[in-house]
């Protein structure tokens, strides 16, 4: 069961961690879960941004977080990988993992081989691929015609985004190629999962390298959008679940998303107040609007309990995604060419997934 998550930030590691835990919980399954992450590498802030500027490599921060999410080796090594240096000497703010991945990239010659080397000593239970091996700049045009270059600059403008594109560093308008293995992973997936994560600065950038959107359209995988729990100030203010899906369809095509997973559990009032103070609110759901887009809405209890931040529960999210993918596969085996517009009830799907 090949489950491919597409994105970055804090969202993709949640999905990958859940898939890893699900795989570990059923180690002898006849149809084991094989997680793959296609990771955004256009971040230009913090430690990743500094290393990009110094070494001319793709951003490594999201890759590092995904490595830790899939790691099954020594827990102390995972902790060291996430340790952020303090105290000056030019290393302030860098994480050990970012420095290690950057060093491996310099030694191996590309980020893909750096990931392979890191995978060995972290004992990854899955596969990670950068969306592209090129050092790229994320660019945006806003609804008022203004434009910005760089992820941090785009987010800081706090304007509605009309369109996004990638420029190879120093080659404005040049073609951005996907990393080797990305197209193949998409075409051989049982499920493609978009989100959770920052819509315009983590998920959409992964769809922009040449050929990726077309591969998504061609793939026979079940295509699932995991709706974010909260809006993101400066990026998805006032976006509903349907707005998130419509934005993905702008880049992928009108029939490229099959299912949208929605969280059904309300946020605890005290946590909702914390987010309100930050200018964020729970993403609004309107099943009728999603159905008008040709997407099946499925509302589930996906909120992680007892967390200081609003996060999806990794294992619950993974279980439902695998259950959906297996239900889809079974329907195709029983009714080849069957339409995908109807789904079994959630309890039946979860039973089928187990």
N, C-alpha and C positions, 0 to 999 in steps of 0.2 A: 504494500500500500504506500505509494509515493505521494507524500503531502508536501507541496512546495509553498512556502510562505514568501511573500514579496513585500519589502518595506525596510524598516530600520528603526532608529530611535529607541524608545523604551517598549514599543509595542511588539515588534517582531521577536525579541527575546522571550516575551511572555508566551507567545505561541510555541516557539521552539522548545522552551523548557517544559511546557505541558506535553508536547509530543514525545520528548525524551522520557519523561516520567511515565507516560502511558506505555511506551515501549519496554521500559524496565519492569513495569508491573506485570506484563504478560510476555516474559522472555522467550517462551517456547511456542509462541503463536505460529500457526501455519502461514499466516499472511501478516508478517511483522510490519510495524509502522516504520517507514524510512523518511525522516525529516530532511528537508533541504531548505536552506534560506538563500534567497537572492537579495543581496544587501545593498542598500543605498551607500554611495561613496562620494557624495557631493557636499558633505558638511564642510564648512569653512571657519567654524568657531572653535575656541578653546584649544585643547591639546592637539586634536586632529588638524585644525586649521594651521597651527604653528608648524607641525611636521610636514603638512602638504607644502607650505611655503618654503620650508628649508630644504626638503628632499625631492619635491616634484612628484609625489606619489598620491594615489587616491586616498581619501579620508579613511582612517583605520578605526575610529572610535566605535562606530556601529558594528563593525566586524568583530571588535574585541568583546563587546557586550553579547553578541550572538555566540561567540566561542565559549564564553563562560556559561551561557544558558545551556549549551549542548554538552559541556564537559562532564565526564563521569569519573575523572581521575581524582587525585589527591585534593581534598577540599582546601587545604592550606595553599596549594598552588593557585587555585581559583581566586582565593582572597588576595594573594600577592598580585595577581594579574590585574585586579581592580584597585589596587592601592594607588592613591594620588599623592604625589610628592609635594612637600612643602619645605620652605626654608631658603628659597632663593637659589643662587648659583646657576641661574639660567634654566633650571628644571622645574620651577614653580608651576604647579597645575598639571603637569604631565602625569599620566598613569603609567605604571610599569608595563602593563600589557600593550599600550600604544607604542612605547619605546621598543619593546621586544618585536612586535609585528613589523614596525618600521625597519628595524635592524635586519630581520629576516628577509624583508622585501629587498633591501639594498644588497644583501648577500646573494639572494636567489635570482634577482633580476626582475621579478614581477610580484605583484601582490598575491596572485593565485598560488604560486609555489610557497610563498610565505605562510599562507593559510594551511597548506598541506603539512608543512613542517610543524606549525603550532598545533595542528590537529593530532599529531603523533604524541606529543608530550602532555597534552590536555586530555587525551583519550576521548575525542568527540564521538557522540552517538548520533551522527548525522553528517550532513555535508553543507558547506557554505561556499557561495560563489558571489564575488562582487558583481554588481550589475554591469560594470565596465572596468577594465584595467587602466583606462586613460584617466589622467587628472583633468577633471571637468569642472566648469563653473555653471551653477544653476542660475538661469536668467528668467525674469518674469516681466510680463506686461500687465499693468493694472487696468481696471475698468475705466479710469480717467485718461488713459493713454500714456501715463508715466511708466517708466521701466526701472528695473534694478538688477544688479548683478551680485550674486552671492547669497547663500541661504540666510545668513544673519541679517543682511541688508533687506531682503525680501520680507522677513518676519517683522522687522522693526518698522516698516512703512505702515502696517495696519490698514491696508487697503484691499478691497476685493480684487482677486486675481483673475485676469481674463485668460492668460495662457502662459505656459512654461516651456522652456527649451534648455538644452545643454550646449555649451560651447567648450570644445577642448581648450585647455589653458594655452593662451598665446595664439590660438587659431580661430578667431571669431567666425562662426558660421560653418566650421568644418564638420565632417561626419563623425559621430561618436559610435564606435563599434561595441557590441556586447562582449563580455568576457567569454572565452572558450567554455563551453559546457552549458551556458545559460539557455540557449535556444533548445538544446536537446532535453534539458531538465523540464522545461515548460511543455514540450511536445509529448513527453513520456509521463507526465504527472497524472495521478488519479484525481487530485484536487489541487486547485490553485487558490490560495488564500491571500486576499488583499486586506491588510490591516490585522489587528488594530495598529494605530500609529498616526503620525502627522500626515495628513492627506497630501498637502502640496510640497512638503519638504522631505518626506521619507518615502511615500508610496509612489506618487506620480513620477519622481525622478528615475525610479527603476524601470519605468515603462518607456522612457524616452530614447535610449540607445537604439540604433538602427535595427529593425527586424523584431524587436521584442513584442510590440503591440500586435504585429501580424502573427507572431507565433502564438500569442494568447488566443487570438481569434481562431486559429487553426486547431488548437489543442482540443481534444475530446474530453478534457478534464472537467469536473464539476468546478464552476467558478464561484467562489464565495467571498462576499464583502463582509468583513466583521466591522460593524458600526462602532465608532468610538463612543465611549461613555460620556465624554464631556466635549464641549466646543473648545477650540484653541484660540485664545486671544491673539489677534493680529493675523490669523490664518483662516479660521473657519467660524468667525463670529456669526451667529444667527443661522448657521447651516443646520438643516434638518437631515435625517437619515437619507431621505430622497435626494437632497442636494449633494451629499457625499457620493451617492451612487451615480448621479447624473454627471458629476465631475469626472469620475472614472470612465464613464461611457464616452465622454468627449475625446478621450485619448484611445480607448479600446474599441469603440463601436457600440451601436445601440443594443446589441444582443449579447454582449460579452460578459455580463454578470447574470448568474442564475438565481442565487440566493443571497439574501441579506440577513445576517444574524444580529438580533437586537437584544439588549439586556432588558429583562422585565422587572428586576428588583429595584425599587427606589433607593436613591443614595441616602445614607443616614443624615438627618437634619444638620448635625454639627459639621459633617464633612461638606455638605452642600453649601453651608455658610462660608467655609474656608475658600471654596472655589468661587463663590459669588464675589468675595472680596478681591479675587484675582481677575475678575471680569469673565469668568467661564460659567457655563450652565450645562445641565444634562442635555444631550442631543435629543431633539424632538422626533417622535416616531409617528408616522401616518401610513399605516399599511396600504391604504387606498392609493396614495401617491406612488409607493414602490411598485404596486401592481400595474399602474399606468405605464411605468418604465419597463414592464416585462419581467420584473424581478419578484421572486417569492419571498415575502417577509416571514421570518420565524423568530418569535420572541421566547427567550429562555432566561433562566436565572444564571447569569454569567458573572456577577459582581463578586470579587474576592472579599471575604469577610475579615473584619478586624485590621484592615490595612490603613496606614495614615494617608494614602493617596487612593484615588479612584482607579482601580486596576481590574482587568479581567482575571478571573480565576484560571490559572494556566491549565490545570488538569481537566476542569469542566469544559473549557473551550476546546481542548484537544479531543476529548471524548465525543463531543457533538460533531466536530468536523469529520472525524473518522467514521462515526455512525452515518452521517450524511453521504460520505463518499462510498461506503459499503452498500448503503441502500440504493444509491444511484447505479452502482455496478450490478447489483442483483436484478434491478428492474430491467437493465439493458440485456442481461443474460436471458431473462424470462421473456421479455418483449423487445426484441431487437428493433431499434429505430423508434422506440416509444417516445412521445413528447415528454418534456421535463416540467411541464407547468403544474403538476400536482405532486404532493408529497404525502407519505404516511404521517400519522400523528407522531409528535416528538417521542412519546414513550415507546412506540413501535420501532422508530428509527434507532433509539439508543439500544434497545434489545437486539436489533439486527447488528448494530456495531459491536456489541459484546460477543 
